Amino acid sequence: MTSGKPVKSHSAIASSESKPRERAPLDTNEAYRRGVKLLHEKCKALQRSNERLVFRLHRVQKMTRSRARDVEFLKAKLDSLGDEWRTAPDPMDVKEEGEE
């Protein structure tokens, strides 16, 4: 059997040796199908994750623009009321009583 020549007998050993050869292409195709399916699932999961990140990024950008508008509105309102907020001392520089 190890000489490489095909076995001509129809014994149980010969039939069991030939069956894996016949099933090998089906097994390999099935293995490829499973691999492709797993890869497809990973790609879908990555796509969902990317979509969530893009959604979050857009939401943060919108919040940032809104905050910038609010700050500009507050500055304009304080200036129109004559508040001297631009010349006020920085609260971090002001020492409270009892501190040195």
Phi and psi in radians as a Rosetta constraint file:
Dihedral C 1 N 2 CA 2 C 2 CIRCULARHARMONIC -1.525 0.35
Dihedral N 2 CA 2 C 2 N 3 CIRCULARHARMONIC -0.020 0.35
Dihedral C 2 N 3 CA 3 C 3 CIRCULARHARMONIC -1.325 0.35
Dihedral N 3 CA 3 C 3 N 4 CIRCULARHARMONIC -0.250 0.35
Dihedral C 3 N 4 CA 4 C 4 CIRCULARHARMONIC 1.658 0.35
Dihedral N 4 CA 4 C 4 N 5 CIRCULARHARMONIC -0.128 0.35
Dihedral C 4 N 5 CA 5 C 5 CIRCULARHARMONIC -1.421 0.35
Dihedral N 5 CA 5 C 5 N 6 CIRCULARHARMONIC 2.544 0.35
Dihedral C 5 N 6 CA 6 C 6 CIRCULARHARMONIC -1.166 0.35
Dihedral N 6 CA 6 C 6 N 7 CIRCULARHARMONIC 2.521 0.35
Dihedral C 6 N 7 CA 7 C 7 CIRCULARHARMONIC -1.479 0.35
Dihedral N 7 CA 7 C 7 N 8 CIRCULARHARMONIC 2.274 0.35
Dihedral C 7 N 8 CA 8 C 8 CIRCULARHARMONIC -1.643 0.35
Dihedral N 8 CA 8 C 8 N 9 CIRCULARHARMONIC -0.260 0.35
Dihedral C 8 N 9 CA 9 C 9 CIRCULARHARMONIC -1.321 0.35
Dihedral N 9 CA 9 C 9 N 10 CIRCULARHARMONIC 2.684 0.35
Dihedral C 9 N 10 CA 10 C 10 CIRCULARHARMONIC -1.822 0.35
Dihedral N 10 CA 10 C 10 N 11 CIRCULARHARMONIC 0.762 0.35
Dihedral C 10 N 11 CA 11 C 11 CIRCULARHARMONIC -1.359 0.35
Dihedral N 11 CA 11 C 11 N 12 CIRCULARHARMONIC 3.016 0.35
Dihedral C 11 N 12 CA 12 C 12 CIRCULARHARMONIC -1.145 0.35
Dihedral N 12 CA 12 C 12 N 13 CIRCULARHARMONIC -0.574 0.35
Dihedral C 12 N 13 CA 13 C 13 CIRCULARHARMONIC -1.184 0.35
Dihedral N 13 CA 13 C 13 N 14 CIRCULARHARMONIC -0.765 0.35
Dihedral C 13 N 14 CA 14 C 14 CIRCULARHARMONIC -1.153 0.35
Dihedral N 14 CA 14 C 14 N 15 CIRCULARHARMONIC -0.699 0.35
Dihedral C 14 N 15 CA 15 C 15 CIRCULARHARMONIC -1.225 0.35
Dihedral N 15 CA 15 C 15 N 16 CIRCULARHARMONIC -0.580 0.35
Dihedral C 15 N 16 CA 16 C 16 CIRCULARHARMONIC -1.267 0.35
Dihedral N 16 CA 16 C 16 N 17 CIRCULARHARMONIC -0.501 0.35
Dihedral C 16 N 17 CA 17 C 17 CIRCULARHARMONIC -1.287 0.35
Dihedral N 17 CA 17 C 17 N 18 CIRCULARHARMONIC -0.581 0.35
Dihedral C 17 N 18 CA 18 C 18 CIRCULARHARMONIC -1.394 0.35
Dihedral N 18 CA 18 C 18 N 19 CIRCULARHARMONIC -0.448 0.35
Dihedral C 18 N 19 CA 19 C 19 CIRCULARHARMONIC -1.133 0.35
Dihedral N 19 CA 19 C 19 N 20 CIRCULARHARMONIC -0.770 0.35
Dihedral C 19 N 20 CA 20 C 20 CIRCULARHARMONIC -1.068 0.35
Dihedral N 20 CA 20 C 20 N 21 CIRCULARHARMONIC -0.566 0.35
Dihedral C 20 N 21 CA 21 C 21 CIRCULARHARMONIC -1.162 0.35
Dihedral N 21 CA 21 C 21 N 22 CIRCULARHARMONIC -0.663 0.35
Dihedral C 21 N 22 CA 22 C 22 CIRCULARHARMONIC -1.274 0.35
Dihedral N 22 CA 22 C 22 N 23 CIRCULARHARMONIC -0.603 0.35
Dihedral C 22 N 23 CA 23 C 23 CIRCULARHARMONIC -1.478 0.35
Dihedral N 23 CA 23 C 23 N 24 CIRCULARHARMONIC -0.275 0.35
Dihedral C 23 N 24 CA 24 C 24 CIRCULARHARMONIC -0.988 0.35
Dihedral N 24 CA 24 C 24 N 25 CIRCULARHARMONIC -0.816 0.35
Dihedral C 24 N 25 CA 25 C 25 CIRCULARHARMONIC -1.104 0.35
Dihedral N 25 CA 25 C 25 N 26 CIRCULARHARMONIC -0.637 0.35
Dihedral C 25 N 26 CA 26 C 26 CIRCULARHARMONIC -1.162 0.35
Dihedral N 26 CA 26 C 26 N 27 CIRCULARHARMONIC -0.727 0.35
Dihedral C 26 N 27 CA 27 C 27 CIRCULARHARMONIC -1.126 0.35
Dihedral N 27 CA 27 C 27 N 28 CIRCULARHARMONIC -0.717 0.35
Dihedral C 27 N 28 CA 28 C 28 CIRCULARHARMONIC -1.168 0.35
Dihedral N 28 CA 28 C 28 N 29 CIRCULARHARMONIC -0.738 0.35
Dihedral C 28 N 29 CA 29 C 29 CIRCULARHARMONIC -1.077 0.35
Dihedral N 29 CA 29 C 29 N 30 CIRCULARHARMONIC -0.715 0.35
Dihedral C 29 N 30 CA 30 C 30 CIRCULARHARMONIC -1.147 0.35
Dihedral N 30 CA 30 C 30 N 31 CIRCULARHARMONIC -0.688 0.35
Dihedral C 30 N 31 CA 31 C 31 CIRCULARHARMONIC -1.113 0.35
Dihedral N 31 CA 31 C 31 N 32 CIRCULARHARMONIC -0.741 0.35
Dihedral C 31 N 32 CA 32 C 32 CIRCULARHARMONIC -1.101 0.35
Dihedral N 32 CA 32 C 32 N 33 CIRCULARHARMONIC -0.725 0.35
Dihedral C 32 N 33 CA 33 C 33 CIRCULARHARMONIC -1.057 0.35
Dihedral N 33 CA 33 C 33 N 34 CIRCULARHARMONIC -0.768 0.35
Dihedral C 33 N 34 CA 34 C 34 CIRCULARHARMONIC -1.108 0.35
Dihedral N 34 CA 34 C 34 N 35 CIRCULARHARMONIC -0.736 0.35
Dihedral C 34 N 35 CA 35 C 35 CIRCULARHARMONIC -1.098 0.35
Dihedral N 35 CA 35 C 35 N 36 CIRCULARHARMONIC -0.751 0.35
Dihedral C 35 N 36 CA 36 C 36 CIRCULARHARMONIC -1.144 0.35
Dihedral N 36 CA 36 C 36 N 37 CIRCULARHARMONIC -0.692 0.35
Dihedral C 36 N 37 CA 37 C 37 CIRCULARHARMONIC -1.120 0.35
Dihedral N 37 CA 37 C 37 N 38 CIRCULARHARMONIC -0.760 0.35
Dihedral C 37 N 38 CA 38 C 38 CIRCULARHARMONIC -1.101 0.35
Dihedral N 38 CA 38 C 38 N 39 CIRCULARHARMONIC -0.739 0.35
Dihedral C 38 N 39 CA 39 C 39 CIRCULARHARMONIC -1.115 0.35
Dihedral N 39 CA 39 C 39 N 40 CIRCULARHARMONIC -0.701 0.35
Dihedral C 39 N 40 CA 40 C 40 CIRCULARHARMONIC -1.106 0.35
Dihedral N 40 CA 40 C 40 N 41 CIRCULARHARMONIC -0.734 0.35
Dihedral C 40 N 41 CA 41 C 41 CIRCULARHARMONIC -1.119 0.35
Dihedral N 41 CA 41 C 41 N 42 CIRCULARHARMONIC -0.700 0.35
Dihedral C 41 N 42 CA 42 C 42 CIRCULARHARMONIC -1.143 0.35
Dihedral N 42 CA 42 C 42 N 43 CIRCULARHARMONIC -0.680 0.35
Dihedral C 42 N 43 CA 43 C 43 CIRCULARHARMONIC -1.133 0.35
Dihedral N 43 CA 43 C 43 N 44 CIRCULARHARMONIC -0.715 0.35
Dihedral C 43 N 44 CA 44 C 44 CIRCULARHARMONIC -1.118 0.35
Dihedral N 44 CA 44 C 44 N 45 CIRCULARHARMONIC -0.717 0.35
Dihedral C 44 N 45 CA 45 C 45 CIRCULARHARMONIC -1.127 0.35
Dihedral N 45 CA 45 C 45 N 46 CIRCULARHARMONIC -0.714 0.35
Dihedral C 45 N 46 CA 46 C 46 CIRCULARHARMONIC -1.146 0.35
Dihedral N 46 CA 46 C 46 N 47 CIRCULARHARMONIC -0.685 0.35
Dihedral C 46 N 47 CA 47 C 47 CIRCULARHARMONIC -1.072 0.35
Dihedral N 47 CA 47 C 47 N 48 CIRCULARHARMONIC -0.787 0.35
Dihedral C 47 N 48 CA 48 C 48 CIRCULARHARMONIC -1.089 0.35
Dihedral N 48 CA 48 C 48 N 49 CIRCULARHARMONIC -0.731 0.35
Dihedral C 48 N 49 CA 49 C 49 CIRCULARHARMONIC -1.102 0.35
Dihedral N 49 CA 49 C 49 N 50 CIRCULARHARMONIC -0.754 0.35
Dihedral C 49 N 50 CA 50 C 50 CIRCULARHARMONIC -1.102 0.35
Dihedral N 50 CA 50 C 50 N 51 CIRCULARHARMONIC -0.709 0.35
Dihedral C 50 N 51 CA 51 C 51 CIRCULARHARMONIC -1.120 0.35
Dihedral N 51 CA 51 C 51 N 52 CIRCULARHARMONIC -0.682 0.35
Dihedral C 51 N 52 CA 52 C 52 CIRCULARHARMONIC -1.115 0.35
Dihedral N 52 CA 52 C 52 N 53 CIRCULARHARMONIC -0.720 0.35
Dihedral C 52 N 53 CA 53 C 53 CIRCULARHARMONIC -1.141 0.35
Dihedral N 53 CA 53 C 53 N 54 CIRCULARHARMONIC -0.716 0.35
Dihedral C 53 N 54 CA 54 C 54 CIRCULARHARMONIC -1.129 0.35
Dihedral N 54 CA 54 C 54 N 55 CIRCULARHARMONIC -0.731 0.35
Dihedral C 54 N 55 CA 55 C 55 CIRCULARHARMONIC -1.052 0.35
Dihedral N 55 CA 55 C 55 N 56 CIRCULARHARMONIC -0.790 0.35
Dihedral C 55 N 56 CA 56 C 56 CIRCULARHARMONIC -1.110 0.35
Dihedral N 56 CA 56 C 56 N 57 CIRCULARHARMONIC -0.733 0.35
Dihedral C 56 N 57 CA 57 C 57 CIRCULARHARMONIC -1.073 0.35
Dihedral N 57 CA 57 C 57 N 58 CIRCULARHARMONIC -0.770 0.35
Dihedral C 57 N 58 CA 58 C 58 CIRCULARHARMONIC -1.123 0.35
Dihedral N 58 CA 58 C 58 N 59 CIRCULARHARMONIC -0.683 0.35
Dihedral C 58 N 59 CA 59 C 59 CIRCULARHARMONIC -1.137 0.35
Dihedral N 59 CA 59 C 59 N 60 CIRCULARHARMONIC -0.724 0.35
Dihedral C 59 N 60 CA 60 C 60 CIRCULARHARMONIC -1.170 0.35
Dihedral N 60 CA 60 C 60 N 61 CIRCULARHARMONIC -0.697 0.35
Dihedral C 60 N 61 CA 61 C 61 CIRCULARHARMONIC -1.074 0.35
Dihedral N 61 CA 61 C 61 N 62 CIRCULARHARMONIC -0.717 0.35
Dihedral C 61 N 62 CA 62 C 62 CIRCULARHARMONIC -1.123 0.35
Dihedral N 62 CA 62 C 62 N 63 CIRCULARHARMONIC -0.736 0.35
Dihedral C 62 N 63 CA 63 C 63 CIRCULARHARMONIC -1.110 0.35
Dihedral N 63 CA 63 C 63 N 64 CIRCULARHARMONIC -0.678 0.35
Dihedral C 63 N 64 CA 64 C 64 CIRCULARHARMONIC -1.149 0.35
Dihedral N 64 CA 64 C 64 N 65 CIRCULARHARMONIC -0.772 0.35
Dihedral C 64 N 65 CA 65 C 65 CIRCULARHARMONIC -1.101 0.35
Dihedral N 65 CA 65 C 65 N 66 CIRCULARHARMONIC -0.713 0.35
Dihedral C 65 N 66 CA 66 C 66 CIRCULARHARMONIC -1.096 0.35
Dihedral N 66 CA 66 C 66 N 67 CIRCULARHARMONIC -0.739 0.35
Dihedral C 66 N 67 CA 67 C 67 CIRCULARHARMONIC -1.122 0.35
Dihedral N 67 CA 67 C 67 N 68 CIRCULARHARMONIC -0.734 0.35
Dihedral C 67 N 68 CA 68 C 68 CIRCULARHARMONIC -1.096 0.35
Dihedral N 68 CA 68 C 68 N 69 CIRCULARHARMONIC -0.708 0.35
Dihedral C 68 N 69 CA 69 C 69 CIRCULARHARMONIC -1.101 0.35
Dihedral N 69 CA 69 C 69 N 70 CIRCULARHARMONIC -0.750 0.35
Dihedral C 69 N 70 CA 70 C 70 CIRCULARHARMONIC -1.098 0.35
Dihedral N 70 CA 70 C 70 N 71 CIRCULARHARMONIC -0.710 0.35
Dihedral C 70 N 71 CA 71 C 71 CIRCULARHARMONIC -1.144 0.35
Dihedral N 71 CA 71 C 71 N 72 CIRCULARHARMONIC -0.774 0.35
Dihedral C 71 N 72 CA 72 C 72 CIRCULARHARMONIC -1.103 0.35
Dihedral N 72 CA 72 C 72 N 73 CIRCULARHARMONIC -0.709 0.35
Dihedral C 72 N 73 CA 73 C 73 CIRCULARHARMONIC -1.088 0.35
Dihedral N 73 CA 73 C 73 N 74 CIRCULARHARMONIC -0.779 0.35
Dihedral C 73 N 74 CA 74 C 74 CIRCULARHARMONIC -1.111 0.35
Dihedral N 74 CA 74 C 74 N 75 CIRCULARHARMONIC -0.733 0.35
Dihedral C 74 N 75 CA 75 C 75 CIRCULARHARMONIC -1.063 0.35
Dihedral N 75 CA 75 C 75 N 76 CIRCULARHARMONIC -0.799 0.35
Dihedral C 75 N 76 CA 76 C 76 CIRCULARHARMONIC -1.105 0.35
Dihedral N 76 CA 76 C 76 N 77 CIRCULARHARMONIC -0.715 0.35
Dihedral C 76 N 77 CA 77 C 77 CIRCULARHARMONIC -1.136 0.35
Dihedral N 77 CA 77 C 77 N 78 CIRCULARHARMONIC -0.787 0.35
Dihedral C 77 N 78 CA 78 C 78 CIRCULARHARMONIC -1.122 0.35
Dihedral N 78 CA 78 C 78 N 79 CIRCULARHARMONIC -0.684 0.35
Dihedral C 78 N 79 CA 79 C 79 CIRCULARHARMONIC -1.142 0.35
Dihedral N 79 CA 79 C 79 N 80 CIRCULARHARMONIC -0.692 0.35
Dihedral C 79 N 80 CA 80 C 80 CIRCULARHARMONIC -1.191 0.35
Dihedral N 80 CA 80 C 80 N 81 CIRCULARHARMONIC -0.486 0.35
Dihedral C 80 N 81 CA 81 C 81 CIRCULARHARMONIC -1.491 0.35
Dihedral N 81 CA 81 C 81 N 82 CIRCULARHARMONIC -0.063 0.35
Dihedral C 81 N 82 CA 82 C 82 CIRCULARHARMONIC 1.406 0.35
Dihedral N 82 CA 82 C 82 N 83 CIRCULARHARMONIC 0.305 0.35
Dihedral C 82 N 83 CA 83 C 83 CIRCULARHARMONIC -1.266 0.35
Dihedral N 83 CA 83 C 83 N 84 CIRCULARHARMONIC 2.423 0.35
Dihedral C 83 N 84 CA 84 C 84 CIRCULARHARMONIC -1.635 0.35
Dihedral N 84 CA 84 C 84 N 85 CIRCULARHARMONIC 0.821 0.35
Dihedral C 84 N 85 CA 85 C 85 CIRCULARHARMONIC -1.171 0.35
Dihedral N 85 CA 85 C 85 N 86 CIRCULARHARMONIC -0.468 0.35
Dihedral C 85 N 86 CA 86 C 86 CIRCULARHARMONIC -1.245 0.35
Dihedral N 86 CA 86 C 86 N 87 CIRCULARHARMONIC -0.477 0.35
Dihedral C 86 N 87 CA 87 C 87 CIRCULARHARMONIC -1.770 0.35
Dihedral N 87 CA 87 C 87 N 88 CIRCULARHARMONIC 0.031 0.35
Dihedral C 87 N 88 CA 88 C 88 CIRCULARHARMONIC -1.203 0.35
Dihedral N 88 CA 88 C 88 N 89 CIRCULARHARMONIC 2.573 0.35
Dihedral C 88 N 89 CA 89 C 89 CIRCULARHARMONIC -1.190 0.35
Dihedral N 89 CA 89 C 89 N 90 CIRCULARHARMONIC 2.624 0.35
Dihedral C 89 N 90 CA 90 C 90 CIRCULARHARMONIC -1.221 0.35
Dihedral N 90 CA 90 C 90 N 91 CIRCULARHARMONIC 2.240 0.35
Dihedral C 90 N 91 CA 91 C 91 CIRCULARHARMONIC -1.043 0.35
Dihedral N 91 CA 91 C 91 N 92 CIRCULARHARMONIC -0.417 0.35
Dihedral C 91 N 92 CA 92 C 92 CIRCULARHARMONIC -1.286 0.35
Dihedral N 92 CA 92 C 92 N 93 CIRCULARHARMONIC -0.453 0.35
Dihedral C 92 N 93 CA 93 C 93 CIRCULARHARMONIC -1.505 0.35
Dihedral N 93 CA 93 C 93 N 94 CIRCULARHARMONIC -0.346 0.35
Dihedral C 93 N 94 CA 94 C 94 CIRCULARHARMONIC -1.377 0.35
Dihedral N 94 CA 94 C 94 N 95 CIRCULARHARMONIC 2.200 0.35
Dihedral C 94 N 95 CA 95 C 95 CIRCULARHARMONIC -1.627 0.35
Dihedral N 95 CA 95 C 95 N 96 CIRCULARHARMONIC 2.428 0.35
Dihedral C 95 N 96 CA 96 C 96 CIRCULARHARMONIC -1.428 0.35
Dihedral N 96 CA 96 C 96 N 97 CIRCULARHARMONIC 2.850 0.35
Dihedral C 96 N 97 CA 97 C 97 CIRCULARHARMONIC -1.124 0.35
Dihedral N 97 CA 97 C 97 N 98 CIRCULARHARMONIC 2.371 0.35
Dihedral C 97 N 98 CA 98 C 98 CIRCULARHARMONIC 1.670 0.35
Dihedral N 98 CA 98 C 98 N 99 CIRCULARHARMONIC -0.256 0.35
Dihedral C 98 N 99 CA 99 C 99 CIRCULARHARMONIC -1.642 0.35
Dihedral N 99 CA 99 C 99 N 100 CIRCULARHARMONIC 2.665 0.35
